[in-house]
C-alpha cells in the first residue's frame, strides 16, 4: 500500500513538472499600485497583434504568464486599467525561453518598467539607449527649424537642415552597424527588419549571411531571409 501511494505521489509530481519545456517562457512580476485591472500577454502573428493570455489583477499587482515559443521574439505586456483612467499602456520586451521578470508601477507602466532575464532584451535596451539620443537631437533640430528667427535667416535654416540630415544619417548607420556587430544575437535580424529594411541589399545581405545557425533559424532570421528573397525577385 505504501509503495502504491509513493508511486502515485511521484506520478503527480512528474505530471505537474511536465508542463514546462526548454521552450517555455515564464513572464512574472508586479505592477506596483495596481488595485484592479487586466493584463494581456500579446505578440504579432501574421501581421496581427494577438492576445496569448490574459489575467485579471486584483489587490496586489502580482502576475504570471507561461507560453511556449519557437525562438526569441518581441512580446507585449498590455495593461487595461479599471480605475477611471483612460490611459492604456503597453510594455514592449524581447521574450525568450526561461524566466523573465517585469516590475513596474501602474502610473508609469511602460516608461519605467524593469525587465530582467532576457539577454536579447539587454541588447534591445542598449540599442534604444543610443537611438534615443539621436531622436532627441532630431527633435531639437526640428524645433530650431520652426523658430521664427531661424526662419528669417536662410543661411541659418540651411545650416540646421544640414545638421539634422547628418544626425539622421548617423542614426541610420548606427542601426546598420549594431545589426552587423551583434550578428550572434537575435536582436540583429529584428533591427534589420524594423529599422533599416530600406538599406542597400548588399548591406542586408552582409547582415543575413553573418548569422549563427540559431539566429538564422529564428523567427526574425527566417523573416529577413524571406524579405531579401522577395526584394531580389523585383530587382
C-alpha positions as CSV (number, residue, x, y, z in Angstrom):
1,X,0.0,0.0,0.0
2,X,2.9,2.4,0.9
3,X,4.5,1.6,-2.4
4,X,1.3,2.4,-4.3
5,X,1.0,5.7,-2.5
6,X,4.6,6.6,-3.1
7,X,4.3,5.8,-6.9
8,X,1.1,7.9,-7.0
9,X,2.8,10.9,-5.4
10,X,5.8,10.6,-7.8
11,X,3.4,10.4,-10.8
12,X,1.5,13.5,-9.7
13,X,4.9,15.3,-9.3
14,X,6.1,14.3,-12.7
15,X,2.8,15.4,-14.3
16,X,3.0,18.8,-12.6
17,X,6.5,19.3,-13.8
18,X,5.8,18.2,-17.3
19,X,4.1,21.5,-18.3
20,X,7.4,23.4,-18.8
21,X,9.8,22.6,-21.6
22,X,13.1,24.1,-22.8
23,X,10.9,26.4,-24.9
24,X,8.7,27.7,-22.1
25,X,8.8,31.4,-21.3
26,X,7.5,32.4,-17.9
27,X,6.8,36.1,-17.5
28,X,6.1,37.2,-13.9
29,X,6.3,40.3,-11.8
30,X,4.4,43.0,-10.1
31,X,2.6,46.2,-11.1
32,X,3.1,48.4,-8.0
33,X,0.0,50.3,-7.0
34,X,-2.4,48.4,-9.3
35,X,-5.6,47.7,-7.4
36,X,-7.7,46.4,-10.3
37,X,-7.1,45.9,-14.0
38,X,-6.5,43.3,-16.7
39,X,-3.0,42.3,-18.1
40,X,-2.6,40.8,-21.5
41,X,0.4,39.0,-22.9
42,X,0.5,39.8,-26.7
43,X,2.6,39.3,-29.8
44,X,2.5,39.9,-33.5
45,X,1.4,36.9,-35.6
46,X,0.9,37.1,-39.3
47,X,1.0,40.9,-39.1
48,X,-1.8,41.0,-36.5
49,X,-1.5,41.7,-32.8
50,X,-2.9,38.8,-30.9
51,X,-3.6,38.1,-27.2
52,X,-1.9,34.9,-26.0
53,X,-3.2,35.1,-22.4
54,X,-4.9,37.5,-20.0
55,X,-5.1,37.9,-16.3
56,X,-7.4,39.9,-14.0
57,X,-5.3,41.6,-11.3
58,X,-7.0,42.4,-8.0
59,X,-5.3,43.6,-4.9
60,X,-1.5,43.1,-5.0
61,X,-0.5,43.6,-8.6
62,X,1.3,40.2,-9.0
63,X,1.1,38.3,-12.3
64,X,2.5,35.3,-14.1
65,X,2.1,34.1,-17.7
66,X,3.5,31.0,-19.4
67,X,3.8,30.4,-23.1
68,X,5.7,28.1,-25.5
69,X,7.8,29.7,-28.2
70,X,9.9,28.7,-31.2
71,X,12.5,31.3,-30.8
72,X,13.1,34.7,-29.1
73,X,10.8,37.4,-30.4
74,X,9.0,40.7,-29.4
75,X,6.2,40.4,-26.9
76,X,3.9,43.0,-25.3
77,X,2.6,43.3,-21.8
78,X,-0.6,45.3,-22.1
79,X,-2.4,46.9,-19.2
80,X,-6.1,47.7,-19.4
81,X,-6.9,49.7,-16.3
82,X,-10.2,49.8,-14.5
83,X,-9.5,52.9,-12.4
84,X,-11.4,55.6,-14.4
85,X,-8.2,56.4,-16.2
86,X,-8.4,56.3,-20.0
87,X,-4.7,55.8,-20.5
88,X,-3.8,52.2,-21.5
89,X,-0.2,51.2,-21.5
90,X,1.9,48.6,-23.3
91,X,5.4,47.3,-22.4
92,X,7.5,46.0,-25.4
93,X,10.1,43.4,-24.5
94,X,12.2,40.7,-26.2
95,X,10.9,37.4,-24.9
96,X,12.9,34.2,-24.8
97,X,12.7,30.8,-23.1
98,X,13.2,30.9,-19.4
99,X,12.1,33.2,-16.6
100,X,11.5,36.8,-17.4
101,X,10.7,39.3,-14.6
102,X,8.9,42.6,-15.2
103,X,8.4,45.0,-12.4
104,X,6.7,48.4,-12.9
105,X,4.1,50.8,-11.5
106,X,0.6,51.4,-12.7
107,X,1.2,55.1,-13.2
108,X,4.5,54.7,-15.1
109,X,3.7,51.3,-16.6
110,X,5.6,51.5,-19.9
111,X,8.1,54.2,-19.1
112,X,9.9,52.8,-16.0
113,X,9.5,49.1,-16.4
114,X,12.4,47.0,-15.2
115,X,12.8,43.9,-17.3
116,X,15.2,41.1,-16.3
117,X,16.0,37.6,-17.5
118,X,16.3,38.1,-21.3
119,X,19.8,38.6,-22.9
120,X,18.2,39.9,-26.1
121,X,16.2,42.4,-24.1
122,X,19.5,43.8,-22.8
123,X,20.7,44.3,-26.4
124,X,17.4,46.0,-27.2
125,X,17.7,48.4,-24.3
126,X,21.3,49.1,-25.3
127,X,20.2,49.9,-28.9
128,X,17.3,52.1,-27.7
129,X,19.5,54.0,-25.3
130,X,21.8,55.2,-28.1
131,X,19.0,55.8,-30.6
132,X,17.1,57.9,-28.1
133,X,20.0,60.4,-28.2
134,X,19.7,60.6,-32.0
135,X,15.9,61.1,-31.7
136,X,16.2,63.8,-29.1
137,X,18.7,65.7,-31.2
138,X,16.3,65.3,-34.2
139,X,13.6,66.9,-32.2
140,X,15.9,69.8,-31.2
141,X,16.8,70.4,-34.8
142,X,13.1,70.3,-35.8
143,X,12.4,72.9,-33.1
144,X,15.1,75.2,-34.4
145,X,13.8,74.9,-38.0
146,X,10.5,76.3,-36.9
147,X,12.0,79.1,-34.7
148,X,10.8,82.5,-36.1
149,X,14.3,83.9,-36.0
150,X,15.8,80.9,-37.9
151,X,13.0,81.1,-40.5
152,X,14.0,84.6,-41.3
153,X,17.6,83.6,-41.9
154,X,18.1,81.3,-44.9
155,X,21.7,80.6,-44.0
156,X,20.8,79.5,-40.5
157,X,17.9,77.5,-41.8
158,X,20.2,75.7,-44.3
159,X,22.8,75.0,-41.6
160,X,20.2,73.5,-39.2
161,X,18.8,71.3,-42.1
162,X,22.3,70.0,-42.8
163,X,22.9,69.2,-39.2
164,X,19.6,67.4,-39.0
165,X,20.3,65.4,-42.1
166,X,23.7,64.4,-40.8
167,X,22.2,63.3,-37.5
168,X,19.6,61.2,-39.2
169,X,22.3,59.5,-41.3
170,X,24.4,58.9,-38.2
171,X,21.5,57.2,-36.5
172,X,20.8,55.1,-39.6
173,X,24.5,54.0,-39.8
174,X,24.4,53.2,-36.1
175,X,21.5,50.8,-36.6
176,X,23.2,49.1,-39.5
177,X,26.5,48.7,-37.5
178,X,24.5,47.5,-34.5
179,X,22.9,44.7,-36.5
180,X,26.3,43.7,-38.0
181,X,28.2,43.8,-34.7
182,X,25.6,41.7,-32.9
183,X,25.1,39.0,-35.6
184,X,25.1,36.3,-32.9
185,X,22.2,37.9,-31.1
186,X,18.5,37.6,-32.1
187,X,18.4,41.4,-32.0
188,X,20.3,41.5,-35.3
189,X,17.6,40.4,-37.7
190,X,15.0,42.3,-35.8
191,X,16.9,45.6,-36.2
192,X,17.5,44.8,-39.9
193,X,13.8,44.2,-40.4
194,X,12.3,47.0,-38.3
195,X,14.9,49.8,-38.5
196,X,16.9,49.5,-41.8
197,X,14.8,47.4,-44.1
198,X,15.2,50.0,-46.8
199,X,19.0,49.8,-46.8
200,X,21.0,48.7,-49.8
201,X,20.6,45.0,-50.4
202,X,24.3,44.3,-50.1
203,X,24.2,45.6,-46.5
204,X,21.2,43.5,-45.6
205,X,22.9,40.5,-47.3
206,X,26.0,41.1,-45.2
207,X,23.9,41.0,-42.0
208,X,21.9,38.0,-43.2
209,X,25.0,36.0,-44.2
210,X,26.8,36.6,-40.9
211,X,24.2,34.9,-38.6
212,X,24.9,31.9,-36.5
213,X,22.7,28.9,-37.3
214,X,20.5,29.6,-34.3
215,X,19.9,33.2,-35.3
216,X,19.4,32.3,-38.9
217,X,16.7,29.7,-37.9
218,X,14.9,32.1,-35.5
219,X,11.6,33.9,-36.3
220,X,13.2,37.1,-37.4
221,X,16.1,35.3,-39.1
222,X,13.7,33.5,-41.4
223,X,11.7,36.6,-42.0
224,X,14.8,38.6,-43.0
225,X,15.8,35.8,-45.4
226,X,12.3,35.8,-47.0
227,X,12.3,39.6,-47.2
228,X,15.6,39.6,-49.1
229,X,14.4,36.9,-51.5
230,X,11.4,39.0,-52.3
231,X,13.5,42.1,-52.9
232,X,15.8,40.3,-55.2
233,X,13.0,39.0,-57.3
234,X,11.9,42.5,-58.0
235,X,15.3,44.0,-58.7
